[in-house]
Amino acid sequence: MGTAEIGARLGVTRSRAHAITRDRDFPEPYQVLTMGSVWDAEDVERWIREHRPALAEEPEGE
């Protein structure tokens, strides 16, 4: 996931998402590219469950 996708997932602007991804408790990027950093979607979802539980997606089948 890139910053834009993280912002969309959290319901915040891209600028705010960029600030969130710089926080100490946010997962490290999977890779840093010239175009920007990318994160593993599972790491981001785990972070959301821990830090933004109201936005957590329900596991399939529930």
N, C-alpha and C positions, 0 to 999 in steps of 0.2 A: 504494500500500500504506500502511496505517496502522500504528501501533505494534503493535497486536494481531497483524496479519498478519505483520509483521516478526518478532515474537517467535515465532509459530508456525513460521515458515520456519526460524528459527535454533534452535528447540527450547529457548527460554529464556522466562522469565516476562515479562510485559508490562513490569514495572518494570525488569528488566535490559535489555529491548529499548529502553526509553526512554533509559536511560543510554548504550547503544551509539549511538543516533541523535544524541546530543549530542557524541560524539567528533569531534575535528577532522577525522579522515580519512573520516568517513561523508558520503555525498552530501548536498547541500543539499535541503531539501524542495521538491517541485514546487510546492506551495501550502500556505499556512498558513491554516487555517479556524478558526472559533470552536470547533469540536469537536476540533481538533488538527491536526497537520501530516500531509501525505500526500506520499509519495515515488513517483517513477516506478519501476515494477517492474524495468525494464531496468537502471536505475542501481543498485538494490539487488542484483540478481543479479550485476552486474559487481563490486560491492564484495565480495559473498560469494566470487566466484571468486578475487579478489585476497587477501582477508583470512581466509577460512574455506574453503579449497579442498576440505576433506573433505565439506562440505555442498553443494558446487556440483552443479547438476543437469547430467546428460549432455545434450549437444545432441541434438535429434531425429535419428533415423536411425543412431545409433551404439550 
